[in-house]
Amino acid sequence: MPVQLRYLAARAPKKIAAETDADILRENVSKAERRLEPESSLASQPPLAPPPRPILAPAPPTEAAPALSSRPTVAPDPRRILDSIGEVVYDWDLRSDAINWGPNAASVFGISNVAPIATGRAFAECLSHDSESSRYEAIARSTATDSGKGVPFQICYGLIPPDSPREATVWIEDTGRWFAGSDGRPTRAHGLVRVITERYKQERRLAFKSRFDTLTGVLNRASLLEQIVQFYAQAAKKKQSFAALLVAIDNVFLLNRTYGYDIADQVIAGIAQRLRTNCRERDLVARYAGNKFAMVLENCDTAEMTAAAERLIEVVGGSPFETTAGPVPAGLRIGGAVAPRNGRAVHLLFQHAEEALDLARQPGAARLVAYEPSLAREDSRMKALKVSDEIVSALTDGRIVLAMQPLIDTRTGAPALYEGLMRLRRKDGALVSPSSILPTAEKSGLIQMVDHRILELGLKKLIEDPSLRLSVNVSGLTVRDPDFISRLRAHLGPFPELARRLMIEFTETCAIEDIEATVRAIAEIKKCGAKVAMDDFGAGHTSFKNLRRFAFDLVKIDGAFVQNLSRSADDRFFVKTLVDLARHVGLPVVAEWVEDAETAKILSDWGVDYLQGDYFAAATVPELDRRPAARN
């Protein structure tokens, strides 16, 4: 017998138990021989039996094998399933108030038995005080009509199980339907409750961070600006006024130098607590910037605002704050404005409060200044309008230019990268430094247009010079604007390789104005492939914790502390502290405003990575300076 026929014979299945092995073999061999005959002879043959099943196919059922449907199966255990996912079913008879709980209720709620929560009233008594609703309220206050299929509801509340400590609140999501009787009123409800404690806590944490400052627990700036709209509406309705205070911590730089950032954090948190404790329930307190709070006082005129602010100055300055370093004193400077008289829009109100605070911060000035219009300020405003016009004209005519200044690598003595510094070129060719125009640009809302122009010029430089590494500055308002990230992506789209040679700088003060927004902005910039630097490190109030959270690629020490380094022991102590802090978290350090050899040597000996200043090279505009610029 051919090998193929022997294989087919060996694999042929048995048909019935009565047949002999020889009969089975003959029959299968005969079938196989017919299949191997030429195709032309198949027409005269009777229909073939089905071919043998594949090796891995299941055997066909025989009379001796039981049907699949008759095999015993294990039914799912609803209680075990509900236990494992933390869910309980219930049925509530509103007429008798009896609740019939599913059999796993005790284990899910963590109690010994359900008798103490077997009625609607008893269950309601176990709800936590911070529950915003209850099952009874969801049903009793429903305005829907039951058409026969029931009325759905879903609520969330906190449950303190009987005999549990108060802090052991179990957060519940309750989903169900209520059904009406013949009179249309609810008579029965059934549904499913599930434990969502961890999810609830996480959502609360995220919600808290979006509305409150994590260090102090008071509102953040964005939440304050949202809520102040209600004060305007209330004032218009009741013909009342309200006050806005900007409260600055006095001598915060000295506080940082003397005690360190972490102790200063404790003082800031303590000040926030005293401000919150000494205002009315409907008044608002927010952290407006790193060392600045904002307060909004309801139904308050100028005289009442002055009295309230003086009381706050006394409360904060009257006794020191207890910290881990011992008692630490602190004082306040306050500027205030009254709405709607001093500002019928939010930005005007706070602009005037800021002007008043600037006056309160002047040497020898009173600690509290209430805003009043003045001829001097009006003259200053007219000058600001003139500068704004000049900025707009320069943007239109292409007279915003970049001045390039190298950052010198202390290990090699060669430029490692360049900073592109904004300059405005007047029509007569004179260059205007940013210090005389940027404050006006920020107050007038032109700063974002300037920032985007600087970014465009910087990217143009990178395209023109493939060996160039460049950093450019943007304002806090720009960096936290989602449109900035979109425009950055759009600019880099055709030239993605530019991103690795680009660094975005913004100041420490800007970074801490809205910490959560800054963290998000840094992450988005890095997704584009660019690096991020903190400028003016030491000028604001960045704690060790926040410095790690920000994930900067580099920090630049404020030049105001560097320029007198060789002559000031205080500056040497402070700058050395900043260098050590940055190096502890693994951040490269740049020292700005290096103006002499002695300062350069001190900084190099401390391990500062890069030096920048006129001692090495002044910032120049290549288009106006015909001398060839060095490149790394």
C-alpha positions in Angstrom: 0.0 0.0 0.0 1.4 3.4 -0.9 2.6 5.6 2.1 -0.1 8.1 1.5 -2.8 5.4 1.7 -1.3 3.9 4.8 -1.3 7.4 6.4 -5.0 8.0 5.5 -5.9 4.5 6.8 -4.2 5.1 10.0 -5.9 8.5 10.6 -9.4 7.4 9.6 -11.9 7.6 12.5 -13.9 4.7 13.8 -17.6 4.8 12.7 -19.4 2.4 15.1 -18.3 0.0 17.8 -19.8 -3.1 15.9 -17.4 -2.7 12.9 -14.1 -4.6 12.9 -10.8 -3.0 12.4 -10.4 -4.8 9.1 -13.7 -3.5 7.8 -12.8 0.0 8.8 -9.4 -0.2 7.1 -10.9 -1.6 3.9 -13.6 1.1 3.7 -11.2 4.0 4.2 -8.6 2.6 1.8 -11.3 2.3 -0.9 -12.4 5.9 -0.3 -8.8 7.1 -0.5 -8.2 5.3 -3.8 -11.3 6.8 -5.3 -10.1 10.3 -4.4 -6.8 9.7 -6.2 -8.4 8.7 -9.5 -8.4 11.2 -12.4 -11.1 13.9 -12.3 -12.9 12.6 -15.4 -13.9 9.4 -13.6 -15.5 11.2 -10.7 -18.8 11.8 -12.4 -19.6 8.0 -12.5 -18.8 7.5 -8.8 -21.3 7.9 -6.0 -21.0 11.0 -3.7 -17.9 10.8 -1.6 -18.1 10.6 2.2 -16.7 13.7 4.1 -12.8 13.6 4.2 -11.1 12.7 7.4 -11.0 15.5 10.0 -7.8 17.5 10.5 -5.5 16.3 13.2 -6.3 19.1 15.6 -10.0 19.2 14.9 -12.4 18.0 17.7 -13.8 14.5 17.3 -17.4 14.4 16.2 -19.9 13.4 18.8 -21.0 9.7 18.9 -23.9 8.0 20.5 -21.7 7.2 23.5 -20.6 10.8 24.1 -23.0 13.1 26.1 -24.2 16.3 24.4 -22.3 19.5 25.3 -25.4 21.2 26.6 -25.9 18.4 29.2 -22.6 18.9 30.9 -22.8 20.5 34.3 -22.0 24.2 34.5 -21.0 26.5 37.5 -23.4 29.5 37.8 -21.8 32.8 38.6 -22.1 34.0 42.2 -23.6 37.5 42.1 -22.5 38.2 45.7 -18.9 37.4 45.0 -18.9 39.5 41.9 -20.5 42.5 43.6 -18.1 42.1 46.6 -15.1 42.2 44.3 -16.1 45.4 42.6 -17.5 47.1 45.8 -21.1 47.3 44.7 -24.4 46.7 46.5 -28.0 46.5 45.3 -30.9 47.7 47.3 -34.7 48.1 47.3 -36.3 51.0 49.2 -40.0 51.0 50.1 -40.7 54.7 50.7 -44.1 54.0 52.3 -42.7 51.8 55.1 -39.1 53.4 54.9 -37.6 49.9 54.9 -34.5 49.3 52.8 -33.8 45.7 51.7 -30.0 45.5 51.1 -28.2 43.0 48.9 -26.5 40.1 50.9 -23.0 41.7 50.5 -23.9 45.1 52.0 -22.2 44.5 55.3 -18.9 43.5 53.8 -18.8 46.4 51.3 -19.7 49.0 53.9 -17.3 47.4 56.4 -19.9 46.8 59.1 -20.9 43.8 61.1 -24.6 43.9 60.0 -27.0 46.1 58.1 -29.6 46.5 60.8 -28.5 50.0 61.8 -29.0 51.2 58.2 -32.2 49.2 57.4 -34.4 52.3 57.0 -34.1 55.4 54.9 -34.1 57.6 58.0 -31.3 55.6 59.7 -29.3 55.6 56.5 -29.6 59.3 56.1 -28.3 59.9 59.6 -25.1 58.2 58.6 -24.3 60.7 55.8 -21.3 62.9 56.3 -21.8 66.6 56.8 -20.0 67.5 53.6 -22.3 65.4 51.4 -23.8 67.7 48.9 -27.0 65.6 48.4 -28.8 62.5 49.5 -30.9 59.8 48.0 -34.0 61.2 49.7 -33.4 64.7 48.3 -32.7 63.3 44.8 -36.1 61.6 44.8 -38.2 64.1 46.9 -37.0 67.1 44.9 -37.3 65.5 41.5 -39.6 67.4 39.1 -39.8 64.4 36.7 -42.9 62.3 36.2 -42.9 58.5 36.2 -44.4 57.2 33.0 -44.2 53.6 34.2 -40.5 52.9 33.6 -39.3 54.8 36.6 -37.3 58.0 36.9 -33.5 57.6 36.9 -31.2 59.4 39.4 -27.5 59.4 40.2 -25.9 61.1 43.2 -22.7 61.1 45.3 -22.5 61.3 49.0 -20.3 60.4 52.0 -21.3 57.7 54.4 -20.0 57.2 57.9 -20.9 53.6 58.7 -22.2 53.0 62.2 -19.6 52.6 64.9 -16.8 53.9 62.6 -14.5 56.8 63.4 -15.6 60.1 61.7 -12.5 60.2 59.5 -13.5 56.8 58.0 -15.9 58.3 55.5 -16.9 56.0 52.7 -17.8 57.8 49.5 -20.7 56.4 47.6 -22.0 56.7 44.0 -25.7 55.8 44.1 -27.4 55.0 40.8 -31.1 53.9 40.6 -34.7 54.6 39.6 -37.7 55.6 41.7 -41.2 54.5 40.9 -44.5 56.3 41.6 -47.7 55.0 43.0 -51.2 55.7 41.7 -51.1 59.3 43.1 -47.9 60.0 41.1 -45.7 60.3 44.3 -42.6 58.1 44.7 -43.3 54.9 46.5 -40.4 52.7 45.7 -36.8 53.0 44.6 -34.2 50.5 43.7 -30.6 50.8 42.5 -27.0 50.1 43.0 -24.4 51.8 45.2 -20.7 51.5 44.8 -17.8 52.6 46.8 -15.7 55.3 45.0 -13.7 56.6 47.9 -10.3 56.6 46.2 -11.7 58.1 43.0 -13.5 60.7 45.0 -10.4 61.7 46.9 -8.3 61.9 43.7 -11.0 64.1 42.0 -11.1 66.3 45.1 -7.3 66.7 45.0 -7.4 67.7 41.4 -10.3 70.0 41.9 -8.4 71.6 44.9 -5.3 72.2 42.9 -7.3 73.8 40.1 -8.8 76.3 42.5 -6.5 76.7 45.5 -2.9 77.5 46.2 -1.4 74.2 47.5 1.0 76.0 50.0 -1.4 78.3 51.7 -4.8 76.7 51.1 -6.4 80.0 49.9 -7.7 80.6 46.4 -5.3 80.9 43.5 -5.2 83.9 41.2 -7.4 82.4 38.5 -10.2 81.4 40.9 -10.2 84.9 42.4 -10.5 86.6 39.0 -13.4 84.3 38.2 -15.3 85.0 41.4 -14.8 88.7 41.5 -17.3 89.0 38.6 -20.0 88.1 41.1 -18.9 91.0 43.3 -19.4 93.4 40.3 -22.9 92.0 39.7 -23.8 92.2 43.4 -22.5 95.8 43.7 -24.6 96.9 40.6 -27.7 95.2 41.9 -27.5 96.6 45.5 -25.8 99.9 44.6 -22.9 99.0 46.8 -19.1 99.2 46.5 -16.4 96.6 47.2 -12.7 96.8 47.7 -9.7 95.0 46.3 -6.5 94.8 48.3 -3.0 93.7 47.1 -1.1 92.6 50.1 2.7 92.2 49.8 5.0 90.6 52.3 7.6 93.2 53.3 11.3 92.5 52.7 10.7 88.9 51.4 14.2 88.8 49.9 15.7 89.4 53.3 13.5 86.7 54.7 14.7 84.3 52.0 18.4 85.2 52.6 18.2 85.0 56.4 16.1 81.9 56.9 15.9 80.0 53.6 13.1 79.2 51.3 11.4 76.5 53.4 11.2 78.7 56.4 9.8 81.5 54.3 7.2 79.1 53.0 6.1 78.5 56.6 5.8 82.3 57.1 3.8 82.8 53.9 1.4 80.0 54.9 1.0 81.6 58.4 0.3 85.0 56.9 -2.4 83.4 54.7 -4.0 81.9 57.7 -4.1 85.2 59.6 -5.6 87.0 56.6 -8.3 84.3 56.2 -9.1 84.3 59.9 -9.5 88.1 60.1 -11.9 88.7 57.3 -15.6 88.0 56.8 -16.9 84.7 55.5 -17.9 86.2 52.1 -14.7 88.0 51.6 -12.1 86.4 49.3 -8.4 85.7 50.0 -6.1 84.5 47.2 -2.4 84.1 46.6 -1.8 86.6 43.8 1.9 86.0 43.2 4.8 84.4 45.1 5.0 87.0 47.9 1.7 88.8 47.3 -1.9 88.1 48.3 -5.1 89.6 47.0 -8.3 90.2 49.0 -11.7 91.2 47.9 -13.9 92.8 50.6 -17.7 92.8 50.1 -19.8 95.9 50.7 -16.8 98.1 51.5 -16.1 101.8 50.8 -12.8 103.6 51.1 -13.0 104.3 54.8 -14.0 100.7 55.6 -11.2 99.4 53.4 -8.7 101.6 55.1 -9.8 100.4 58.6 -9.8 96.7 57.5 -6.3 97.0 55.9 -4.8 98.7 59.0 -6.2 95.9 61.2 -4.6 93.3 58.9 -1.2 95.1 59.1 -1.5 95.0 62.9 -2.6 91.4 63.1 0.3 90.1 60.9 3.0 92.4 62.3 1.9 92.2 65.9 3.4 88.8 66.7 6.0 86.6 65.0 5.2 83.3 63.2 6.2 80.0 64.7 8.4 78.0 62.4 10.8 75.1 62.6 13.6 77.7 62.9 11.9 79.5 65.7 9.7 82.7 65.8 10.1 84.7 62.6 8.6 88.3 62.3 6.9 89.6 59.1 5.3 92.8 57.9 2.9 93.8 55.2 2.5 96.6 52.6 -1.0 97.1 51.2 -2.4 98.9 48.2 -6.2 99.1 47.8 -8.8 100.3 45.3 -12.6 100.5 45.6 -14.9 99.3 42.8 -16.7 100.5 40.8 -15.3 104.0 41.5 -11.7 103.1 40.9 -12.3 100.5 38.2 -15.4 99.3 36.4 -13.4 96.3 35.0 -11.3 93.7 36.8 -8.1 94.6 35.1 -8.5 98.3 35.8 -9.3 97.7 39.5 -6.2 95.6 40.1 -4.1 97.9 38.0 -5.0 100.8 40.3 -4.5 98.6 43.4 -1.0 97.7 42.0 -0.3 101.4 41.6 -1.3 102.0 45.2 0.9 99.1 46.3 3.9 100.5 44.4 3.5 103.7 46.4 3.3 101.8 49.7 6.5 100.1 48.9 8.5 103.3 48.4 11.1 104.1 51.1 9.5 106.0 53.9 6.0 105.5 52.6 3.0 104.5 54.7 2.3 100.7 54.8 -1.1 101.3 53.4 -2.0 103.4 50.4 -5.6 103.7 49.1 -5.7 104.5 45.4 -6.6 108.1 44.4 -6.4 109.6 40.9 -3.5 112.1 40.6 -2.0 114.4 38.0 1.4 112.7 38.4 -0.1 109.3 37.7 -2.1 110.7 34.8 1.2 112.1 33.4 2.8 108.7 33.8 -0.2 107.1 32.0 0.3 109.5 29.1 3.9 108.5 28.9 2.9 104.8 28.9 0.6 105.5 26.0 3.4 107.1 24.1 5.7 104.0 24.7 2.8 101.7 23.7 2.5 103.6 20.4 6.2 103.3 19.8 6.1 99.5 20.5 3.2 99.0 18.0 5.1 101.1 15.4 8.3 99.1 15.9 6.4 95.8 15.5 4.7 97.0 12.3 8.0 98.3 10.8 10.2 95.4 11.8 12.2 97.4 14.3 12.2 94.8 17.0 15.7 93.2 16.9 17.8 90.6 18.7 21.0 91.5 20.5 23.2 88.4 21.0 25.3 87.8 24.1 27.3 84.6 24.7 27.2 82.3 27.7 30.7 81.2 28.4 31.5 77.6 29.5 33.7 77.8 32.6 35.4 74.6 31.6 36.4 75.5 28.1 36.3 79.3 28.1 34.3 79.2 24.8 30.7 80.3 24.1 28.3 77.4 24.8 25.2 79.2 23.7 23.8 82.7 23.1 21.0 84.6 24.6 18.8 86.7 22.2 17.9 89.9 24.1 15.1 92.1 22.9 16.0 95.6 21.6 13.7 98.2 20.0 15.4 100.2 17.2 14.0 103.7 16.9 13.5 105.4 13.5 16.7 107.4 14.1 18.6 104.1 14.6 19.1 104.4 18.4 18.5 101.2 20.4 16.2 101.2 23.3 16.8 98.7 26.2 14.0 96.4 27.3 13.9 97.8 30.8 12.4 101.0 29.5 9.6 99.4 27.4 8.8 95.9 28.7 6.9 97.1 31.9 4.7 99.2 29.6 4.3 96.3 27.2 3.1 94.1 30.0 0.6 96.6 31.4 -0.7 97.5 28.0 -1.2 93.9 26.8 1.4 94.2 24.1 3.9 91.8 25.7 2.6 88.7 23.9 3.0 90.3 20.5 6.6 91.3 21.4 7.3 87.7 22.7 6.1 86.1 19.5 8.2 88.4 17.4 11.3 87.6 19.5 10.5 83.9 19.0 10.3 84.3 15.3 13.6 86.2 15.2 15.3 83.6 17.3 14.1 80.7 15.0 15.3 82.7 12.0 18.7 82.9 13.6 18.8 79.1 14.2 17.8 78.5 10.6 20.6 80.8 9.3 23.3 79.3 11.5 23.1 75.5 12.0 25.9 75.7 14.7 24.0 78.2 16.9 22.4 77.4 20.2 20.0 80.1 21.4 17.8 81.0 24.3 15.0 83.6 24.1 12.9 85.2 26.9 9.2 85.2 27.1 6.9 86.7 29.7 4.8 84.8 32.2 1.6 85.9 30.5 2.9 84.4 27.2 4.3 81.1 28.5 1.0 80.2 30.3 -1.1 81.0 27.2 -2.1 77.8 25.3 -1.8 79.8 22.1 2.0 80.2 22.7 2.5 76.4 22.7 0.4 76.1 19.5 2.4 78.8 17.8 5.7 77.2 18.9 4.6 73.9 17.4 3.6 75.7 14.2 6.9 77.5 13.9 8.9 74.3 14.6 6.7 72.2 12.3 8.8 72.6 9.1 12.0 72.7 11.1 11.7 70.1 13.9 15.5 69.9 14.2 15.6 73.5 15.5 14.0 72.6 18.8 17.0 70.8 20.2 19.0 74.1 19.8 16.3 76.3 21.3 15.9 77.3 25.0 12.9 79.2 26.3 13.6 81.4 29.4 11.1 83.0 31.8 11.6 84.5 35.2 11.3 82.9 38.6 8.7 85.5 39.6 6.6 84.5 36.6 7.1 80.8 37.4 5.6 81.0 40.9 2.6 83.2 40.0 0.8 80.1 39.0 2.8 77.0 39.9 0.4 74.4 38.3 0.2 76.3 35.0 3.9 76.7 35.0 4.4 73.0 35.4 2.1 72.3 32.5 3.7 74.9 30.3 7.2 73.4 30.9 6.0 70.0 30.0 4.4 71.2 26.8 7.6 73.1 25.7 9.7 70.0 26.4 7.2 67.9 24.3 8.1 70.3 21.4 11.8 69.3 21.9 13.0 72.6 23.3 14.7 73.2 26.7 13.5 75.5 29.5 15.5 77.9 31.7 14.5 79.8 34.9 15.7 83.4 34.6 16.5 85.7 37.5 16.8 82.8 40.0 16.8 84.3 43.5 14.5 87.3 42.7 11.3 85.4 43.5 10.4 82.8 46.0 11.0 79.2 44.8 11.1 76.5 47.5 13.3 73.5 47.1 10.1 71.4 46.5 8.9 73.6 43.6 12.4 73.8 42.1 12.3 70.1 41.6 8.7 70.1 40.3 9.4 72.7 37.7 11.8 70.4 35.8 13.9 73.3 34.4 16.9 72.4 32.3 19.0 75.3 33.6 18.8 78.2 36.1 20.2 81.7 35.7 21.1 83.5 38.9 19.7 87.1 39.0 22.5 89.5 38.0 21.4 91.9 40.7 23.1 89.6 43.2 26.1 88.9 41.0 27.3 92.4 39.9 28.5 93.3 43.4 29.7 89.8 44.4 33.3 90.8 44.9 32.4 93.6 47.2 29.4 92.2 49.2 29.7 89.4 51.7 25.8 89.2 51.8 25.6 88.7 48.1 28.4 86.1 48.2 26.5 84.2 50.9 23.2 84.3 49.0 24.6 83.4 45.6 26.6 80.5 47.0 23.3 79.3 48.6 21.6 79.5 45.2 24.4 77.6 43.5 24.4 74.9 46.1 20.6 74.5 45.9 20.6 74.3 42.1 23.5 71.8 42.1 21.8 69.7 44.7 18.8 69.1 42.3 21.2 68.6 39.4 20.6 71.8 37.5 23.3 73.6 35.5 23.8 77.2 36.7 24.4 80.4 34.8 25.6 83.6 36.5 24.5 86.8 34.8 26.0 90.3 34.9 29.6 89.2 35.4 31.5 92.4 35.1 35.1 91.7 36.4 37.7 89.0 36.6 37.4 88.5 40.4 33.7 87.8 40.2 34.3 85.3 37.3 37.0 83.5 39.3 34.7 83.3 42.5 31.9 81.8 40.5 34.1 79.4 38.6 35.6 78.1 41.9 32.0 77.5 43.2 31.3 75.3 40.2 29.0 77.6 38.2 28.7 76.1 34.8 28.3 79.2 32.6 29.1 82.9 32.9 27.4 85.8 31.1 28.2 89.5 31.2 30.0 92.4 29.7 33.3 91.1 31.1 33.2 88.5 28.4 31.2 90.3 25.7 28.4 92.9 25.6 25.2 92.1 23.8 25.3 93.2 20.2 23.0 93.3 17.3 24.8 91.4 14.5 23.0 93.3 11.7 24.2 96.6 13.2 27.7 95.4 14.3 29.8 94.5 11.3 32.3 92.6 13.4 32.1 88.8 12.9 30.3 87.1 15.8 31.9 84.1 17.4 30.2 80.7 17.2 30.6 77.5 19.1 
